[in-house]
Amino acid sequence: MCKIGCVVISKRGHDKGRPFVIVGTDGDFLYLADGDLRKLAKPKKKKLMHVQNTESISTEIAEMLETGSPRDEDLRKVLLRFGKNGEV
């Protein structure tokens, strides 16, 4: 199941194959950010069926989102670690 803080890979659109962190949910839609092209201030709204769940959860990002203190830099660091070893 996709939760806030999970890393997902886009399966459709211009951003196909790009990793994102889920920063919000709304029914069948997810709000995704990567801190680079999609900042936290304007996340990408994407249908759940258009992403692939990686089963990797960044607890530090999830906690930051709950307290309202994450930065785009934090997302970039998490996704960089994910890209190197396939898990957060």
CORNORNOR-V711489 format. One line per field, one symbol per residue. phi: phi as a letter, one per 20 degrees, with the letter a starting at -180 (. if undefined). Layout:
phi=???
This chain:
phi=.ecfnfecdfdcnfegneecdfdacbmeddddbcmdfdeffbfeecfgfecdfemecefffgffffencfcfgfffffffffffcmbe
